[in-house]
Amino acid sequence: MRTVDAPRQPGLMVRSPPASTPYARLHGMSVEVPPPSTLRLPTLQALGNLRGAEQPMDTIIPQWEPVTLPVRDTAARFPVRRIFCVGRNYADHAREMGQDPDREPPFFFTKLPQSILQNGEPLAYPSATTNLHHEIELVVAIGTGGTDIAAARARDHIIGYAVGLDMTRRDLQATAKEKGQPWDMGKSFPGAAPMTAIHPAAALGHPRAGFIRLTVDGEQRQNGDLSQMSWSVEELIARLSQLQPLLPGDLIMTGTPAGVGPVQPGQELLGEIHGMEPLRTRVRR
């Protein structure tokens, strides 16, 4: 039988086997199998040298840092991949927006991660609008991704929760609705998503009831209960994961109760959800 020498590789030596070396049968072929004692594996030092030789990815523009949120009571950060929002998930809000309050299938839109505003930072009144509205929401942080997630297993994918505001350029959104156009420019802009730190579900639990409210300069504007959601958090995750594979780092804003309205420069917003840290921001010109 004719044998072929193996290609030489750094850190790997193959000796010619003695004539007594047994054969292994593989798909009808005879293959010489050298004894293990003749193999020398790469050393740790050699592996380290290989790793050190790796070069960073060469990009045509500078790489940017991901947007992150703090994680409550830890030094860790939560890197934000995508922000999904659900529309009209409280019947009373659907009514005030002139829509059918009956339980319709949930629909979703998105905000860019760059829309996030850290808790306590001022909110710059955005351009191209004269009608900026507040919407207080429970935010769900996804820690484990998945597709076609069953509602009964949805909590396994949740790593935590936050208090968030879905700030909206209502005039741009209204124009888009009238023309049957996407809402993106009405919903996604710098500062459109003020948020608190992520509260780990391991400590907080999974809030499904309790107040969700917002005041502007101390005046109550929104006051609802998490139990009033038309679609539960688990049902939202199940539906959304049928439309898009959910990924670690995704955020889901779960809808707002009635009482949405305009804010002006100089006004202070305070958002609260039972058991979680309050969300604060002041609008500035």
Backbone bond lengths (Angstrom), bond angles and torsions (degrees), N, CA, C in turn:
res aa  C-N    CA-C-N  psi(-1)  N-CA   C-N-CA  omega(-1)  CA-C   N-CA-C  phi
1 M - - - 1.458 - - 1.516 109.96 -
2 R 1.314 117.38 135.64 1.462 121.83 178.46 1.513 109.06 -83.38
3 T 1.307 116.37 133.03 1.467 120.78 178.80 1.513 109.09 -111.49
4 V 1.356 114.72 153.95 1.458 121.75 179.89 1.511 108.08 -121.80
5 D 1.336 116.59 129.55 1.460 120.20 179.32 1.515 110.26 -66.90
6 A 1.332 116.84 138.42 1.468 121.55 175.96 1.512 109.61 -68.26
7 P 1.333 118.08 146.61 1.474 119.81 176.76 1.514 110.45 -63.51
8 R 1.300 115.29 140.03 1.463 119.69 -178.41 1.536 109.98 -76.17
9 Q 1.342 116.49 135.04 1.449 122.84 177.85 1.519 108.43 -129.27
10 P 1.313 118.41 146.01 1.471 120.53 178.36 1.521 110.56 -57.16
11 G 1.331 115.07 129.25 1.464 119.50 175.60 1.508 113.51 82.11
12 L 1.339 119.73 3.21 1.452 121.20 -178.77 1.523 107.92 -129.78
13 M 1.353 117.27 121.37 1.459 121.68 -177.81 1.507 108.07 -122.44
14 V 1.310 117.49 131.80 1.459 123.37 177.14 1.517 108.04 -121.56
15 R 1.335 117.71 120.01 1.454 122.26 177.49 1.519 109.78 -92.44
16 S 1.332 116.35 153.62 1.455 119.73 175.71 1.518 108.67 -66.71
17 P 1.322 119.03 128.75 1.457 121.03 -177.32 1.514 110.63 -73.33
18 P 1.325 117.43 150.51 1.468 120.37 176.86 1.519 110.40 -66.90
19 A 1.334 113.32 166.67 1.462 118.27 -177.02 1.512 112.40 -62.14
20 S 1.341 115.90 -23.20 1.474 119.03 -177.72 1.521 113.29 -83.70
21 T 1.352 117.54 0.68 1.460 120.29 -178.24 1.520 110.54 -60.37
22 P 1.351 117.97 130.64 1.465 119.92 -178.69 1.528 110.69 -71.61
23 Y 1.335 114.74 158.96 1.452 121.27 178.01 1.515 109.45 -102.87
24 A 1.323 116.20 147.82 1.462 121.68 172.35 1.510 107.88 -109.80
25 R 1.311 117.07 138.73 1.452 121.61 178.56 1.536 109.03 -89.70
26 L 1.291 118.47 125.97 1.457 122.50 -179.70 1.515 108.70 -139.05
27 H 1.345 115.86 108.15 1.451 120.83 -179.97 1.528 111.54 50.41
28 G 1.332 116.29 43.64 1.458 121.04 175.51 1.509 114.05 79.71
29 M 1.340 119.28 4.76 1.458 122.14 -179.21 1.515 109.30 -109.46
30 S 1.333 116.13 148.75 1.450 121.29 174.97 1.519 108.80 -93.75
31 V 1.323 117.20 123.75 1.466 122.59 -177.77 1.508 108.47 -123.62
32 E 1.326 117.48 127.07 1.448 120.76 177.54 1.520 109.64 -75.62
33 V 1.315 117.09 131.45 1.460 122.70 -179.96 1.515 108.46 -113.73
34 P 1.333 118.56 108.12 1.461 119.67 179.58 1.509 110.85 -70.66
35 P 1.297 118.45 151.17 1.469 120.70 178.16 1.518 110.67 -65.36
36 P 1.340 117.85 150.62 1.475 120.88 -176.97 1.504 113.87 -57.60
37 S 1.350 117.09 -27.91 1.461 119.55 -176.45 1.516 112.78 -65.42
38 T 1.327 117.50 -15.28 1.466 119.78 -178.65 1.512 113.06 -89.28
39 L 1.354 118.04 -4.10 1.461 121.40 -177.96 1.513 110.42 -97.07
40 R 1.333 117.12 136.78 1.453 121.39 174.40 1.518 108.06 -120.27
41 L 1.327 117.88 116.28 1.460 122.59 -178.31 1.516 110.64 -78.27
42 P 1.315 118.27 155.86 1.469 120.76 177.55 1.523 111.06 -58.61
43 T 1.306 116.61 141.51 1.456 120.45 178.47 1.519 110.19 -77.01
44 L 1.354 116.68 161.18 1.452 120.84 177.02 1.519 111.13 -59.79
45 Q 1.360 114.54 -35.62 1.463 117.80 179.12 1.528 110.80 -64.97
46 A 1.337 115.99 -40.39 1.460 119.05 179.24 1.515 111.22 -64.69
47 L 1.359 116.84 -40.72 1.453 120.10 177.60 1.518 111.10 -62.99
48 G 1.335 116.25 -40.49 1.457 120.22 178.51 1.514 112.10 -62.67
49 N 1.343 115.58 -37.66 1.456 119.17 178.22 1.524 111.23 -65.34
50 L 1.357 115.32 -38.32 1.462 119.02 178.17 1.514 111.15 -63.83
51 R 1.353 116.04 -43.23 1.464 119.07 179.16 1.518 111.04 -63.32
52 G 1.326 115.67 -39.73 1.451 119.05 -178.91 1.512 112.95 -66.86
53 A 1.343 115.13 -22.23 1.455 118.59 -178.98 1.520 112.70 -81.03
54 E 1.351 116.98 -12.45 1.447 119.61 -179.82 1.531 110.35 -65.79
55 Q 1.309 115.95 137.98 1.451 121.10 -178.50 1.530 110.03 -104.29
56 P 1.335 117.89 144.95 1.472 119.32 175.93 1.525 110.71 -63.06
57 M 1.338 115.04 154.32 1.459 120.23 179.74 1.524 110.07 -60.31
58 D 1.316 115.39 134.31 1.461 121.18 178.75 1.527 107.67 -90.53
59 T 1.333 117.47 111.83 1.457 121.52 -178.03 1.529 109.79 -108.72
60 I 1.318 115.32 150.89 1.462 120.66 -176.34 1.525 112.37 -73.93
61 I 1.360 116.54 -22.06 1.467 122.94 173.40 1.517 107.63 -130.25
62 P 1.326 119.51 161.06 1.461 120.61 -178.89 1.530 112.32 -61.60
63 Q 1.339 116.17 139.95 1.459 120.69 174.77 1.524 109.54 -67.81
64 W 1.343 116.32 146.82 1.461 119.95 178.27 1.520 109.83 -110.25
65 E 1.321 115.35 156.18 1.457 120.89 178.17 1.522 109.45 -80.71
66 P 1.337 118.08 143.16 1.470 119.47 177.65 1.523 110.83 -68.39
67 V 1.321 115.67 150.24 1.467 120.84 172.76 1.531 107.63 -71.22
68 T 1.324 117.11 134.71 1.462 120.76 -179.01 1.522 110.65 -131.13
69 L 1.328 115.04 157.34 1.456 122.87 172.52 1.518 109.05 -118.89
70 P 1.323 118.11 145.80 1.472 118.77 175.44 1.522 110.39 -67.73
71 V 1.321 115.52 156.64 1.465 122.40 174.79 1.518 107.20 -109.83
72 R 1.294 116.47 122.55 1.464 122.42 -171.77 1.531 111.87 -56.88
73 D 1.345 114.83 134.97 1.462 124.22 176.47 1.520 113.14 65.03
74 T 1.330 118.44 19.96 1.460 122.11 174.23 1.524 108.20 -139.25
75 A 1.341 114.88 170.27 1.467 119.99 174.41 1.521 111.35 -92.75
76 A 1.324 117.10 0.88 1.463 121.63 -175.93 1.523 110.96 -77.59
77 R 1.323 115.34 162.37 1.455 122.83 174.83 1.529 108.95 -123.62
78 F 1.331 115.89 153.23 1.459 122.42 177.05 1.527 108.04 -106.53
79 P 1.344 118.53 111.33 1.471 119.80 179.01 1.526 110.28 -76.78
80 V 1.313 116.08 129.37 1.461 121.15 -175.37 1.524 109.49 -92.76
81 R 1.326 115.31 124.00 1.466 121.04 179.58 1.531 110.96 -92.68
82 R 1.361 116.43 -55.78 1.470 121.95 -178.87 1.528 108.42 -144.37
83 I 1.334 116.12 157.80 1.465 121.51 175.18 1.525 107.90 -122.68
84 F 1.325 115.64 115.55 1.461 121.67 173.99 1.529 108.72 -102.89
85 C 1.320 116.32 143.29 1.461 121.91 178.26 1.524 108.62 -127.43
86 V 1.330 116.50 146.52 1.459 120.55 176.92 1.522 108.92 -109.16
87 G 1.331 116.16 138.87 1.458 120.26 -178.89 1.518 112.73 -95.23
88 R 1.344 114.90 142.09 1.464 123.39 171.78 1.535 113.04 50.11
89 N 1.340 115.59 57.06 1.470 119.75 -178.91 1.522 112.60 -97.18
90 Y 1.339 117.53 4.99 1.463 122.66 172.42 1.526 106.75 -124.33
91 A 1.322 117.77 128.99 1.467 121.49 -174.71 1.519 111.89 -60.08
92 D 1.351 117.87 -40.25 1.462 119.21 -177.56 1.527 111.29 -67.69
93 H 1.334 117.18 -32.11 1.467 119.16 175.33 1.527 110.80 -70.11
94 A 1.336 116.58 -38.18 1.467 119.54 177.05 1.528 110.22 -59.21
95 R 1.334 116.40 -41.38 1.476 119.95 179.85 1.522 111.02 -62.81
96 E 1.352 116.36 -46.17 1.466 118.08 -176.47 1.530 112.01 -67.83
97 M 1.356 116.39 -19.78 1.459 119.82 176.55 1.528 111.96 -92.73
98 G 1.356 115.94 7.94 1.451 120.58 176.28 1.512 113.75 76.76
99 Q 1.354 117.39 24.66 1.455 121.40 -177.72 1.524 110.38 -112.14
100 D 1.337 115.15 166.25 1.457 122.22 178.56 1.521 109.17 -68.21
101 P 1.333 118.58 123.04 1.468 120.26 -178.17 1.526 113.52 -78.14
102 D 1.338 117.63 -6.95 1.462 119.15 178.93 1.522 109.96 -62.14
103 R 1.321 114.68 155.79 1.462 121.17 -175.01 1.532 109.93 -72.44
104 E 1.343 115.65 100.57 1.448 121.04 177.91 1.526 108.90 -98.87
105 P 1.325 117.85 158.05 1.465 119.09 177.77 1.516 110.60 -55.65
106 P 1.333 118.33 139.85 1.469 119.99 -177.70 1.527 111.22 -65.73
107 F 1.340 115.38 144.31 1.458 119.95 173.88 1.522 108.08 -124.93
108 F 1.325 115.50 155.87 1.458 120.96 -169.08 1.528 111.52 -128.06
109 F 1.329 114.74 151.46 1.460 122.07 169.10 1.522 106.40 -139.04
110 T 1.312 117.70 177.85 1.468 120.01 -173.99 1.523 112.01 -130.92
111 K 1.316 113.96 158.84 1.457 123.24 168.35 1.525 107.45 -124.23
112 L 1.314 116.79 151.13 1.458 120.08 174.40 1.528 110.19 -72.85
113 P 1.336 118.72 147.08 1.472 119.98 174.71 1.530 112.62 -55.01
114 Q 1.340 116.23 -30.08 1.472 120.01 -179.87 1.524 112.19 -69.29
115 S 1.342 117.50 -4.71 1.466 121.22 174.75 1.527 112.05 -75.64
116 I 1.334 117.34 -14.98 1.465 120.63 -173.99 1.527 110.78 -68.38
117 L 1.323 114.18 137.65 1.461 123.12 173.95 1.521 107.01 -121.05
118 Q 1.318 117.41 126.76 1.461 121.01 -178.19 1.528 110.50 -67.67
119 N 1.312 115.72 148.92 1.463 121.68 -177.96 1.531 111.14 -56.66
120 G 1.333 115.84 129.71 1.453 121.25 178.34 1.515 114.55 93.33
121 E 1.330 117.51 -16.00 1.463 119.35 179.62 1.531 110.34 -76.92
122 P 1.336 117.48 148.36 1.473 119.67 178.85 1.520 111.38 -69.97
123 L 1.331 115.21 148.14 1.462 122.34 179.93 1.525 108.55 -102.13
124 A 1.319 116.31 113.60 1.460 120.49 177.70 1.524 109.12 -73.18
125 Y 1.339 115.87 127.41 1.468 119.32 178.27 1.526 107.89 -60.19
126 P 1.341 117.96 123.32 1.462 120.01 -171.36 1.526 113.18 -72.90
127 S 1.295 114.96 161.31 1.455 121.32 177.22 1.528 110.62 -75.55
128 A 1.312 115.77 166.10 1.477 124.00 171.00 1.525 113.70 66.12
129 T 1.330 118.02 23.07 1.461 120.06 177.97 1.517 110.45 -148.32
130 T 1.331 115.29 152.17 1.466 121.65 169.33 1.525 109.91 -126.19
131 N 1.342 116.19 15.19 1.462 120.47 -175.64 1.526 109.82 -145.39
132 L 1.329 115.35 72.97 1.466 122.08 -179.53 1.528 109.69 -87.53
133 H 1.356 117.10 122.80 1.464 121.93 -176.75 1.522 111.57 -111.54
134 H 1.338 114.22 153.31 1.468 122.32 174.88 1.522 110.02 -100.90
135 E 1.343 116.75 146.98 1.462 123.56 172.55 1.530 107.52 -145.93
136 I 1.329 117.80 111.32 1.456 122.54 -179.36 1.535 109.50 -81.45
137 E 1.349 117.32 136.93 1.460 120.01 -174.90 1.535 112.22 -146.60
138 L 1.332 115.30 151.29 1.461 122.42 167.31 1.523 108.07 -81.65
139 V 1.333 116.26 130.78 1.459 122.02 -179.11 1.529 108.68 -109.68
140 V 1.327 115.86 132.79 1.462 122.64 179.66 1.524 108.44 -106.35
141 A 1.341 117.29 130.34 1.465 122.48 178.79 1.526 109.53 -103.86
142 I 1.320 116.39 125.16 1.457 121.86 -178.50 1.533 109.64 -90.55
143 G 1.323 115.52 126.68 1.466 120.60 178.99 1.510 113.47 -104.87
144 T 1.329 116.42 -26.01 1.467 122.05 179.52 1.516 108.50 -130.14
145 G 1.320 116.75 126.48 1.446 120.85 -176.86 1.519 112.98 -79.24
146 G 1.332 115.17 175.87 1.454 119.55 178.17 1.517 111.47 171.20
147 T 1.316 115.53 165.03 1.452 123.98 177.72 1.520 109.06 -125.93
148 D 1.337 116.55 142.67 1.468 121.14 -179.39 1.533 111.02 52.15
149 I 1.312 115.38 51.11 1.464 121.22 -178.80 1.529 109.18 -75.55
150 A 1.300 116.79 129.82 1.464 120.68 176.60 1.523 109.13 -72.36
151 A 1.330 116.89 141.99 1.465 120.61 -179.52 1.526 110.56 -56.33
152 A 1.314 117.10 -35.81 1.464 120.99 -178.79 1.525 112.54 -66.45
153 R 1.351 117.38 -19.28 1.467 121.83 -179.38 1.523 112.06 -108.52
154 A 1.323 117.37 4.32 1.465 120.30 -172.67 1.523 112.97 -62.01
155 R 1.321 117.40 -36.81 1.469 119.19 -177.74 1.526 112.48 -63.48
156 D 1.325 117.28 -24.21 1.463 120.17 178.19 1.524 111.43 -64.06
157 H 1.325 117.24 -19.05 1.467 121.88 -176.14 1.530 112.53 -99.31
158 I 1.330 117.85 -4.40 1.462 122.20 -176.19 1.520 109.46 -95.13
159 I 1.327 116.28 127.51 1.459 119.67 177.31 1.521 112.14 -100.62
160 G 1.343 117.19 -20.56 1.455 118.78 179.97 1.517 112.66 178.15
161 Y 1.352 114.03 -173.38 1.462 121.59 -175.36 1.522 109.32 -140.12
162 A 1.330 115.70 158.37 1.460 122.08 175.57 1.519 109.14 -144.73
163 V 1.332 114.93 164.31 1.465 121.83 170.60 1.522 106.56 -95.00
164 G 1.330 116.91 132.84 1.450 119.95 -177.84 1.514 112.80 -138.66
165 L 1.320 115.36 160.89 1.459 122.43 173.77 1.523 109.20 -119.13
166 D 1.315 115.79 128.65 1.462 121.75 172.91 1.532 106.38 -95.51
167 M 1.339 116.23 85.83 1.458 120.68 178.80 1.530 108.58 -74.29
168 T 1.329 115.18 137.90 1.460 119.98 -168.65 1.521 111.23 -135.10
169 R 1.335 116.92 129.35 1.460 121.20 169.50 1.533 106.20 -80.23
170 R 1.348 114.39 88.86 1.465 120.28 -168.77 1.526 112.80 -62.30
171 D 1.317 116.65 -34.79 1.462 118.20 179.60 1.525 111.50 -66.81
172 L 1.331 117.67 -39.44 1.457 119.99 177.02 1.526 111.09 -68.27
173 Q 1.334 116.10 -38.82 1.463 119.14 177.91 1.533 110.87 -63.78
174 A 1.344 116.20 -43.17 1.465 119.63 -178.93 1.531 111.20 -62.24
175 T 1.327 116.37 -42.25 1.465 119.81 178.37 1.525 110.82 -62.90
176 A 1.349 116.33 -41.34 1.463 120.04 179.17 1.527 110.89 -63.67
177 K 1.337 116.23 -39.98 1.467 119.36 178.28 1.525 111.28 -61.74
178 E 1.315 115.89 -45.26 1.467 120.20 -178.46 1.523 111.80 -60.37
179 K 1.321 116.67 -34.78 1.459 121.06 -177.09 1.528 112.79 -94.65
180 G 1.333 116.72 1.26 1.458 119.99 -177.81 1.513 113.24 67.31
181 Q 1.339 116.79 30.58 1.459 122.24 -178.27 1.529 111.00 -101.20
182 P 1.329 117.76 162.82 1.473 120.75 177.39 1.527 111.48 -62.11
183 W 1.339 114.89 156.04 1.469 121.46 -177.84 1.527 113.42 -88.81
184 D 1.310 118.36 0.63 1.462 121.24 -166.46 1.527 114.16 -47.53
185 M 1.334 116.82 -49.05 1.459 119.88 -174.74 1.528 112.34 -72.02
186 G 1.330 117.20 -19.71 1.453 119.98 174.97 1.511 113.08 -83.15
187 K 1.337 116.74 -19.98 1.461 121.29 -172.07 1.526 114.91 -114.11
188 S 1.324 117.58 -20.40 1.463 120.24 -173.79 1.517 110.50 -124.52
189 F 1.342 115.74 115.36 1.460 123.04 179.48 1.518 106.97 -165.00
190 P 1.310 120.21 165.89 1.464 120.97 -179.94 1.531 111.33 -57.76
191 G 1.334 116.34 124.13 1.458 121.41 -179.88 1.509 114.35 88.89
192 A 1.329 118.39 5.21 1.465 121.10 -176.30 1.519 113.58 -73.95
193 A 1.354 117.46 -9.04 1.466 120.15 -177.13 1.524 111.74 -138.18
194 P 1.340 118.36 70.46 1.462 119.31 172.36 1.533 109.99 -62.27
195 M 1.334 117.24 138.87 1.467 120.57 -177.46 1.515 111.34 -147.13
196 T 1.337 114.17 151.06 1.457 121.06 171.93 1.521 109.64 -82.21
197 A 1.326 114.85 -179.11 1.463 120.91 170.39 1.528 109.67 -63.62
198 I 1.317 115.79 158.77 1.461 121.82 173.51 1.529 108.81 -76.27
199 H 1.331 116.57 127.38 1.459 122.18 174.71 1.523 108.04 -93.81
200 P 1.336 119.54 113.04 1.458 120.09 -178.14 1.532 111.54 -57.60
201 A 1.330 115.74 134.18 1.466 120.14 179.40 1.522 110.95 -63.62
202 A 1.330 117.27 -26.99 1.461 119.87 179.60 1.520 111.57 -61.54
203 A 1.342 117.23 -28.98 1.459 121.09 178.69 1.523 112.18 -99.55
204 L 1.324 116.94 -40.31 1.465 121.42 -175.37 1.519 112.79 -80.35
205 G 1.329 116.34 -32.93 1.454 119.97 -168.51 1.518 109.43 88.87
206 H 1.325 116.27 -158.16 1.458 121.86 -178.35 1.526 108.81 -123.37
207 P 1.339 117.83 93.90 1.470 120.73 -175.99 1.522 112.02 -66.04
208 R 1.321 115.57 122.72 1.461 120.94 178.43 1.525 111.51 -126.81
209 A 1.317 117.30 -3.36 1.460 123.21 175.83 1.519 107.59 -149.28
210 G 1.325 116.03 158.34 1.453 121.30 -177.94 1.513 110.32 123.38
211 F 1.335 115.91 161.17 1.459 119.93 -172.33 1.525 112.14 -66.53
212 I 1.318 114.67 148.13 1.454 124.35 169.53 1.521 105.09 -135.81
213 R 1.338 117.70 116.91 1.464 119.67 -169.80 1.525 110.89 -150.27
214 L 1.331 113.52 162.80 1.453 119.91 -179.98 1.515 109.89 -146.25
215 T 1.336 115.71 138.03 1.456 121.42 174.28 1.524 109.10 -120.32
216 V 1.332 115.66 150.78 1.459 123.07 174.73 1.518 107.35 -122.16
217 D 1.337 116.65 116.14 1.470 122.29 -174.54 1.527 111.39 52.38
218 G 1.335 116.09 38.93 1.466 121.32 177.01 1.516 114.63 84.67
219 E 1.331 117.96 -8.62 1.462 121.63 179.24 1.530 109.54 -91.88
220 Q 1.320 116.30 127.14 1.453 119.70 -178.67 1.531 110.88 -70.51
221 R 1.325 114.92 128.16 1.463 121.19 178.92 1.533 111.26 -110.86
222 Q 1.328 116.16 -47.91 1.457 121.37 -179.09 1.524 109.46 -121.10
223 N 1.320 116.08 138.34 1.469 120.65 -179.54 1.527 108.71 -154.56
224 G 1.317 116.40 98.70 1.455 121.13 -179.66 1.508 110.94 -133.75
225 D 1.334 115.20 -166.64 1.457 121.55 179.59 1.523 108.27 -134.69
226 L 1.326 116.41 141.28 1.456 120.41 -179.12 1.523 112.06 -58.80
227 S 1.319 116.95 -27.52 1.462 120.75 -179.19 1.532 112.12 -68.88
228 Q 1.330 117.48 -10.60 1.466 121.21 -178.76 1.524 113.49 -85.96
229 M 1.327 117.59 1.17 1.462 119.51 177.41 1.525 109.98 -59.19
230 S 1.330 116.65 136.55 1.463 120.44 175.47 1.524 110.76 -67.95
231 W 1.327 116.04 -40.05 1.456 122.69 177.43 1.520 108.53 -120.25
232 S 1.323 116.92 128.23 1.466 121.26 -178.32 1.524 110.33 -68.48
233 V 1.315 115.48 165.07 1.467 120.72 176.45 1.523 110.25 -56.33
234 E 1.322 116.90 -43.15 1.462 120.75 -178.98 1.529 111.41 -63.40
235 E 1.320 116.71 -40.61 1.468 120.09 178.99 1.529 111.36 -68.54
236 L 1.325 116.80 -36.92 1.460 120.30 177.31 1.529 110.98 -62.93
237 I 1.326 116.42 -44.23 1.462 120.14 179.26 1.528 110.48 -63.08
238 A 1.332 116.34 -42.66 1.462 120.11 179.62 1.523 110.47 -60.46
239 R 1.327 117.33 -46.28 1.469 120.87 -178.05 1.523 111.37 -68.65
240 L 1.325 117.26 -46.70 1.461 120.24 -177.32 1.523 110.78 -62.58
241 S 1.333 117.67 -37.50 1.470 120.77 -178.67 1.520 112.14 -72.08
242 Q 1.336 117.90 -12.13 1.466 120.93 170.66 1.524 111.28 -79.65
243 L 1.336 116.20 -25.18 1.463 121.60 -177.10 1.522 112.58 -94.73
244 Q 1.336 116.15 -34.55 1.455 122.55 -178.36 1.530 108.68 -142.39
245 P 1.330 118.61 137.66 1.465 118.48 170.78 1.531 109.16 -62.56
246 L 1.319 117.27 122.89 1.460 119.86 175.66 1.518 109.15 -76.16
247 L 1.343 115.80 144.65 1.454 121.69 -175.21 1.522 110.02 -129.31
248 P 1.330 118.20 150.56 1.468 119.91 174.45 1.520 110.22 -55.23
249 G 1.317 116.12 134.20 1.462 120.71 -177.56 1.509 113.86 100.27
250 D 1.330 117.68 -8.85 1.462 120.34 176.70 1.528 110.86 -72.92
251 L 1.323 115.99 146.39 1.463 122.96 173.10 1.525 108.64 -118.73
252 I 1.332 115.53 143.35 1.467 120.77 176.79 1.524 108.12 -124.65
253 M 1.336 116.60 117.35 1.460 122.02 174.70 1.531 107.14 -90.56
254 T 1.323 117.20 125.55 1.466 121.47 -160.48 1.525 115.56 -99.67
255 G 1.321 118.37 13.37 1.455 120.34 177.30 1.518 112.68 104.26
256 T 1.330 115.57 167.01 1.461 121.17 -172.55 1.524 111.37 -130.74
257 P 1.333 117.90 146.17 1.469 120.38 174.43 1.524 111.02 -77.02
258 A 1.318 116.07 177.63 1.469 121.79 -178.27 1.524 111.13 -65.18
259 G 1.333 114.67 162.64 1.460 121.03 176.03 1.505 114.43 108.21
260 V 1.343 117.91 8.08 1.461 119.63 179.94 1.530 109.21 -61.88
261 G 1.316 115.32 151.38 1.461 118.83 -178.33 1.510 112.03 -172.80
262 P 1.334 117.01 177.25 1.462 121.39 -173.23 1.525 112.72 -80.12
263 V 1.324 114.48 155.64 1.462 122.05 172.84 1.522 108.38 -129.27
264 Q 1.344 114.84 156.31 1.451 121.66 -177.47 1.524 110.04 -125.61
265 P 1.327 117.29 158.14 1.464 119.92 175.99 1.526 111.30 -54.26
266 G 1.318 115.69 138.44 1.460 122.33 -178.93 1.520 113.77 96.33
267 Q 1.335 118.32 -16.17 1.463 120.80 -178.26 1.533 110.63 -83.47
268 E 1.345 114.28 147.14 1.460 120.93 -179.63 1.527 109.62 -107.97
269 L 1.333 116.45 131.97 1.453 122.75 -179.98 1.525 109.37 -107.68
270 L 1.325 115.65 136.42 1.460 122.19 176.97 1.518 107.78 -129.03
271 G 1.336 116.43 114.12 1.456 122.11 178.95 1.510 110.68 -107.63
272 E 1.328 116.80 135.94 1.462 120.81 -176.94 1.527 110.76 -137.44
273 I 1.335 115.29 140.34 1.461 123.37 170.80 1.516 107.25 -131.73
274 H 1.307 116.47 137.62 1.466 122.29 -174.77 1.534 111.34 -50.25
275 G 1.347 115.93 127.70 1.448 122.11 174.66 1.512 115.87 83.92
276 M 1.349 118.03 2.25 1.460 120.83 -175.63 1.527 110.38 -124.79
277 E 1.326 115.81 159.76 1.459 119.42 179.89 1.520 109.95 -65.60
278 P 1.329 118.02 146.21 1.470 120.15 -179.62 1.522 111.61 -73.36
279 L 1.318 114.62 155.27 1.464 122.78 177.58 1.521 108.14 -106.73
280 R 1.330 116.52 128.47 1.464 120.91 -178.33 1.524 110.54 -129.02
281 T 1.318 115.45 139.78 1.463 121.11 170.10 1.523 108.50 -157.85
282 R 1.316 115.41 152.28 1.465 121.70 176.13 1.525 108.39 -118.32
283 V 1.315 116.37 133.51 1.463 120.99 -179.00 1.534 107.97 -79.12
284 R 1.281 115.88 133.90 1.474 120.53 175.73 1.514 109.48 -128.16
285 R 1.288 115.39 157.06 1.471 121.06 179.54 1.506 108.51 -73.52
